[in-house]
Amino acid sequence: MRKTELSTILFLCFLFLLLFVNDGQAKAIHQVCSSSCGDIQNISYPFRLNTDPPSYGDPEYQLTCENNKTMVDYLSGKYYVKQISYDKQIIRVVDANLADGSCSFPSKWLEVIDIRFTLPVNSNISYTSFLNCSTIINYPSYVRVPCLSRHGYFYVYAVYNNESMYDFLESSCKCISTAYADYKDMKYTSYDAIQQLLKSGFEIGWSIQCRDCIRSGKVCDFFNQTSQNFKCSKRGKGLICVVTDLVLIILMLMLFCVQMMDLMNIEKN
């Protein structure tokens, strides 16, 4: 009977080990696989190129290599990848419509949520809104975009950091799209200056665990402004839910230990 008892304990321990080790092994396998495209070298987990074998990276973090440039689909547009920091879990991107300095509108921002990426909690982001107006606007914060305007028909303006936009927005103007970039505390009086800022792009963060947390219907809350560490909790319950889960786990372990002790006592008798 002791042999049966020992076999049962070993089997249960083996199951517990599988739960903790399996995920780590899968991640380690992905990390040793890497690929490159243009200036972006050693593309590795969770990212993958569309030409990589299926076992590479996470399919939801797929990148493409177009004209020797690494690109990622984000929200409603395509973005060039300028840099990836695996330590900080941050990727720098720039709107493909604005990257080469051509006179184009940024990608349209739809009312959608991309749970794969988040703006870093310590980011200092600016946003420039593009307005299409049927009349000339003479407010200083409205910077004319000559290459997109057609005199006598419509006039396109760029408003940096949405400064005064809604205070002076008239019925003749409509917001077309919005572009993100790094924040700089300065006034922009020409579209050339705004264009140079937009070409620098902005940073977005990623977290596989946070993505899975949101997908399960829970909330991903970051601990501080200097890291990507977070806690996953049920909506509206927060810390209470986390404590409850821990208590349930402890009770289950205690119940298991009591049952094993009872089994051992029965066999001794």
C-alpha positions as CSV (number, residue, x, y, z in Angstrom):
1,M,0.0,0.0,0.0
2,R,2.9,2.4,0.7
3,K,4.0,1.9,-2.9
4,T,0.5,3.0,-4.1
5,E,0.6,6.0,-1.8
6,L,4.0,7.1,-3.1
7,S,2.9,6.7,-6.7
8,T,-0.2,8.9,-6.1
9,I,1.9,11.7,-4.5
10,L,4.5,11.6,-7.3
11,F,1.8,11.7,-9.9
12,L,0.2,14.8,-8.4
13,C,3.6,16.5,-8.0
14,F,4.2,15.8,-11.7
15,L,1.0,17.5,-12.7
16,F,1.8,20.6,-10.7
17,L,5.2,20.8,-12.3
18,L,3.7,20.5,-15.8
19,L,1.5,23.5,-15.1
20,F,4.4,25.8,-14.1
21,V,7.1,24.5,-16.5
22,N,5.1,24.1,-19.7
23,D,4.6,27.9,-20.3
24,G,8.2,28.7,-19.6
25,Q,9.5,26.0,-21.9
26,A,7.2,27.3,-24.8
27,K,8.5,30.8,-24.3
28,A,12.1,29.7,-24.2
29,I,11.7,27.8,-27.5
30,H,10.2,30.9,-29.2
31,Q,13.1,33.2,-27.9
32,V,15.8,31.2,-29.6
33,C,14.1,31.8,-33.0
34,S,14.9,35.1,-34.6
35,S,14.7,36.9,-38.0
36,S,15.6,40.3,-39.5
37,C,14.3,42.9,-41.9
38,G,16.2,46.0,-42.8
39,D,17.4,47.9,-39.8
40,I,15.4,45.7,-37.4
41,Q,17.6,42.8,-36.4
42,N,17.0,39.7,-34.2
43,I,13.2,39.9,-34.4
44,S,12.2,37.4,-31.7
45,Y,9.3,36.4,-29.3
46,P,6.6,37.6,-29.2
47,F,7.2,39.1,-32.7
48,R,7.5,37.2,-35.9
49,L,7.7,38.0,-39.6
50,N,5.0,36.8,-41.9
51,T,7.6,34.7,-43.7
52,D,8.8,32.9,-40.6
53,P,7.8,29.3,-39.8
54,P,4.6,28.8,-37.9
55,S,6.5,28.0,-34.7
56,Y,8.1,31.4,-34.6
57,G,6.7,34.0,-32.2
58,D,3.1,34.8,-31.4
59,P,0.8,35.0,-34.5
60,E,-1.0,38.1,-33.1
61,Y,2.4,40.0,-33.1
62,Q,3.2,39.4,-36.7
63,L,5.3,41.9,-38.6
64,T,5.8,42.3,-42.3
65,C,8.9,43.1,-44.3
66,E,8.0,45.5,-47.2
67,N,10.8,47.1,-49.3
68,N,13.3,46.0,-46.6
69,K,11.3,47.9,-44.0
70,T,9.6,46.3,-41.0
71,M,5.9,47.1,-40.6
72,V,3.2,46.5,-38.1
73,D,-0.6,46.8,-38.4
74,Y,-1.8,49.0,-35.5
75,L,-5.4,50.2,-35.1
76,S,-6.5,51.3,-38.5
77,G,-3.1,51.9,-40.2
78,K,0.3,50.6,-41.2
79,Y,3.3,51.7,-39.2
80,Y,7.0,51.4,-39.8
81,V,8.9,49.8,-36.9
82,K,11.9,52.0,-36.0
83,Q,13.1,50.2,-32.9
84,I,12.2,47.3,-30.6
85,S,13.3,47.2,-26.9
86,Y,12.7,43.7,-25.5
87,D,13.9,44.7,-22.1
88,K,11.4,47.6,-21.7
89,Q,8.8,45.9,-23.9
90,I,8.5,49.0,-26.0
91,I,8.3,49.4,-29.8
92,R,8.9,52.7,-31.6
93,V,6.6,53.2,-34.6
94,V,5.8,55.9,-37.2
95,D,2.8,56.2,-39.4
96,A,3.7,54.9,-42.9
97,N,1.8,57.8,-44.4
98,L,4.1,60.3,-42.7
99,A,7.4,58.4,-42.4
100,D,9.0,59.6,-45.6
101,G,8.0,63.3,-45.3
102,S,5.4,63.1,-48.1
103,C,2.4,65.3,-47.8
104,S,-0.3,62.9,-46.7
105,F,-3.0,62.5,-44.1
106,P,-2.1,60.2,-41.2
107,S,-4.0,56.9,-40.9
108,K,-7.6,57.4,-39.8
109,W,-8.1,56.6,-36.1
110,L,-11.2,54.5,-35.7
111,E,-13.0,53.9,-32.4
112,V,-11.3,50.5,-31.9
113,I,-9.2,49.0,-29.2
114,D,-6.0,47.0,-29.9
115,I,-5.4,44.9,-26.9
116,R,-1.9,43.8,-28.2
117,F,-0.4,47.2,-27.5
118,T,-0.8,50.1,-25.0
119,L,0.8,53.5,-24.7
120,P,3.6,53.2,-22.2
121,V,2.6,54.3,-18.8
122,N,5.6,56.7,-18.6
123,S,5.1,58.0,-22.1
124,N,4.8,61.7,-22.9
125,I,2.7,61.7,-26.0
126,S,1.5,64.6,-28.2
127,Y,-1.2,64.4,-30.8
128,T,-1.8,66.5,-33.9
129,S,-5.3,66.8,-35.4
130,F,-5.9,67.4,-39.0
131,L,-8.9,69.5,-39.8
132,N,-10.7,70.1,-43.1
133,C,-12.3,73.5,-43.3
134,S,-14.4,75.1,-45.9
135,T,-13.2,78.6,-45.0
136,I,-9.9,80.2,-44.1
137,I,-9.2,80.0,-40.3
138,N,-6.9,82.7,-38.8
139,Y,-6.2,81.3,-35.4
140,P,-2.5,81.1,-34.6
141,S,-2.7,77.5,-33.4
142,Y,-4.2,76.4,-36.7
143,V,-1.2,75.7,-39.0
144,R,-2.1,75.6,-42.7
145,V,-1.1,72.5,-44.7
146,P,-0.6,74.0,-48.2
147,C,0.0,70.7,-50.0
148,L,-3.3,69.3,-48.9
149,S,-5.4,72.4,-49.3
150,R,-7.1,73.6,-52.4
151,H,-7.6,77.4,-52.4
152,G,-11.2,78.4,-52.8
153,Y,-12.5,74.9,-52.1
154,F,-11.1,73.6,-48.8
155,Y,-8.3,74.3,-46.4
156,V,-6.5,71.7,-44.3
157,Y,-5.0,72.7,-40.9
158,A,-2.8,70.8,-38.4
159,V,-3.4,71.6,-34.7
160,Y,-0.6,70.4,-32.5
161,N,-1.6,68.7,-29.2
162,N,-5.2,69.7,-30.0
163,E,-4.4,73.2,-28.6
164,S,-7.5,75.4,-28.7
165,M,-9.0,73.1,-31.3
166,Y,-12.3,72.6,-29.6
167,D,-12.5,76.1,-28.2
168,F,-12.4,77.6,-31.7
169,L,-13.7,74.8,-33.8
170,E,-16.3,76.2,-36.2
171,S,-19.1,74.5,-38.1
172,S,-16.9,74.9,-41.3
173,C,-14.3,72.5,-39.9
174,K,-14.2,68.8,-39.5
175,C,-11.6,66.6,-37.8
176,I,-10.3,64.1,-40.3
177,S,-7.6,62.2,-38.5
178,T,-5.1,62.4,-35.6
179,A,-1.4,61.5,-35.4
180,Y,0.7,60.7,-32.3
181,A,4.3,61.7,-31.7
182,D,6.7,62.5,-28.9
183,Y,5.7,65.6,-26.9
184,K,7.7,68.7,-27.2
185,D,6.9,71.8,-25.3
186,M,7.0,74.4,-28.1
187,K,4.9,76.3,-30.5
188,Y,4.7,75.2,-34.2
189,T,4.2,78.0,-36.7
190,S,4.9,75.9,-39.9
191,Y,3.7,72.6,-41.1
192,D,7.3,71.7,-42.0
193,A,8.2,71.7,-38.3
194,I,5.1,69.6,-37.4
195,Q,6.0,67.2,-40.2
196,Q,9.5,66.7,-38.8
197,L,8.0,65.9,-35.4
198,L,5.5,63.4,-36.8
199,K,8.3,61.6,-38.7
200,S,10.0,60.8,-35.4
201,G,7.0,58.6,-34.4
202,F,6.0,57.5,-30.9
203,E,6.3,54.5,-28.6
204,I,3.8,51.8,-27.7
205,G,4.2,49.0,-25.2
206,W,3.2,45.4,-25.2
207,S,2.5,42.6,-22.7
208,I,1.4,39.1,-23.6
209,Q,0.1,38.6,-20.1
210,C,-1.8,41.9,-20.1
211,R,-3.4,41.0,-23.5
212,D,-4.6,37.7,-22.1
213,C,-5.8,39.4,-19.0
214,I,-8.0,41.8,-21.0
215,R,-9.2,39.1,-23.3
216,S,-10.5,37.1,-20.3
217,G,-12.7,40.1,-19.4
218,K,-10.5,41.4,-16.6
219,V,-8.6,44.7,-16.1
220,C,-4.9,45.2,-16.6
221,D,-3.6,47.8,-14.1
222,F,0.0,48.9,-14.2
223,F,1.7,49.4,-10.8
224,N,3.8,52.5,-11.5
225,Q,5.0,54.9,-14.2
226,T,8.4,53.3,-14.8
227,S,7.7,49.7,-15.7
228,Q,5.4,47.4,-17.5
229,N,4.6,45.4,-14.3
230,F,0.8,45.1,-13.8
231,K,-1.9,43.2,-11.9
232,C,-4.8,41.4,-13.5
233,S,-8.1,41.8,-11.6
234,K,-11.8,41.5,-12.2
235,R,-13.6,44.6,-13.2
236,G,-14.8,46.6,-10.2
237,K,-13.3,44.3,-7.6
238,G,-9.6,45.0,-7.8
239,L,-7.5,43.9,-4.8
240,I,-10.4,42.1,-3.1
241,C,-10.6,39.7,-6.0
242,V,-6.9,38.9,-5.9
243,V,-7.0,38.2,-2.1
244,T,-10.0,36.0,-2.5
245,D,-8.2,33.9,-5.2
246,L,-5.2,33.5,-3.0
247,V,-7.4,32.4,-0.1
248,L,-9.1,29.8,-2.3
249,I,-5.8,28.4,-3.5
250,I,-4.5,28.1,0.1
251,L,-7.7,26.4,1.2
252,M,-7.5,23.9,-1.7
253,L,-3.9,23.1,-0.7
254,M,-4.8,22.6,2.9
255,L,-7.7,20.3,1.9
256,F,-5.3,18.3,-0.2
257,C,-2.8,18.0,2.6
258,V,-5.6,16.9,5.1
259,Q,-6.8,14.2,2.7
260,M,-3.3,12.9,2.2
261,M,-2.7,12.7,5.9
262,D,-6.0,10.9,6.4
263,L,-5.0,8.4,3.7
264,M,-1.7,7.8,5.4
265,N,-3.4,7.3,8.8
266,I,-5.9,4.8,7.3
267,E,-3.1,2.8,5.8
268,K,-1.1,2.7,9.0
269,N,-4.2,1.3,10.9
